[in-house]
Amino acid sequence: MKNLFLTLNLLICFSLFTLTASASKKGNGKKDSLSCLKIEGKIINADEQQGDCIVELIGLHNQIDTVLLKEGKTKFKFILNKDAYYAIRISKTGYISKVIGVNTEILTEVNGIYRFEFETSLIDEAILKSLNPDALDFPIAIVHFDYEKDCFSYNKEYTASIKKQLHTKRPSNYRFPMDQSSPELPTTTWASAAK
């Protein structure tokens, strides 16, 4: 009887784990009633140089989905649940990883699914020594719901602040080569659309 009870408990736990995992692994276009945002991105220079570009969707406690952009692919998409926090990490060998924060908390009722699109370029590691390494630890943008516009948008002030911090001077004991100037960072364009 004790073995039967233990077996049933394990079976129930495994079933709940499987249901939870399948519900949270929606990633590439699979939507359900909890979905509220379809986020689509294009990495302009994803197909430059050798190697694949990796785009990871990370939830609050774990990685949810990964898209591998190879052979000239530059676009990806994820379907996100309402009232959750996500990070999208874009990385490629030879480039600085870029993180975008996404907050899908919406305090109003959602009928349908919103859409948010962005284009960005990865920054070559060669200019890493001219950037503030502390600013690289933060997301480059935070996407959230804008109640005035009734759509998802990104926080422009935050993004401008992070870009400015990337170019702040390093500690006084750090020395740049005399002929080195600070190169411009690639730009990112953001767009959002109602349902």
Buried (B, 14 or more C-beta within 10 A) or exposed (E): EEEEEEEEEEEEEEEEEEEEEEEBBBBEEEBEEBBBBBBBBBBBBBBBEEEBBBBBBBBEEEEBBBBEBEEEBBBBBBBBBBEBEBBBBBBBEEBBBBBBBBBBEBEEEBEEBBBBBBBBBBBBEEBEEBBBEEBBEBBBBBBBBEEEEEBBBBBEEBBEEBBEBBBEEBEEEEEEEEEEEEEEBBEBEBEBEEE
